[in-house]
Amino acid sequence: MSANKPRKVGQPVYRKPDLRLVPSPDEERKPQAPDPELKEVLDRMRRRYRVQRERIEREPGGKDAA
């Protein structure tokens, strides 16, 4: 709604929100080292994915072929 147009009775007045960004107090904190167990699980998942992709690429006529 423009400031120049008259508003109808009962119509709410639009006001821009008074929001602002506040810097997080944790921004200066150094990142933590990843959990070794989680890193191991992720590495295994990546390895399995890579092996599966290689199998699919080697067998173009396999069951997953489109």
N, C-alpha and C positions, 0 to 999 in steps of 0.2 A: 504494500500500500504506500502510495506516495504521500509525502508530508503536505502537498498542496491540495489533495483531494479531501473533501469533508467526509467524516466517517459516519456511518449509520448508527442509530441509537442501539446500544447493547453490543456493538461490535468491539472486540478487544483492541486495545492500542498495542501496536507492535513496537517493541523495544529491542534493540540489539543486546544480547547477553553480555554481561560484564565479566567475561572469562579471561584469564591470562595464564600463561605457562609458568610454573614455578619449578626451578631446578630441583632435581631429586637429591637428597642428602647422600645417597649411595653412589652418585656418579663418580666420585673420586676413589671409590673402593676398587681394588685390583680384582680382576676375575679369578675365581677359585680354580684350582687344578681339577680336571675331570676325575670322577670316581673311577678307579682302576677296573672294578668289576663291570661297570657300565661300558667302559671303553672296550673291554674284551668282548662283551656281548655284541656291540656295534660292529667290531672288526669281523666277528664270525658271520653276522648278517650280511655284511658287504662281500665277504668271500663267497658265501653261498649264492648271492645274487650274481656275482661275476661268473661263477661256474655255470649257473643256469643259463645266463645270456650266451656264454660261449657254446653250450650244448645246442641251444636253439639256432644259433648262427651256423653251426657245422651241419645240422640236419634240417635243411630247408623243406624237406618233404615230410617232416615228422608230424605228430598229432597236433602240435600248436601252429602249424603253418596255416595261413589264411587261404 
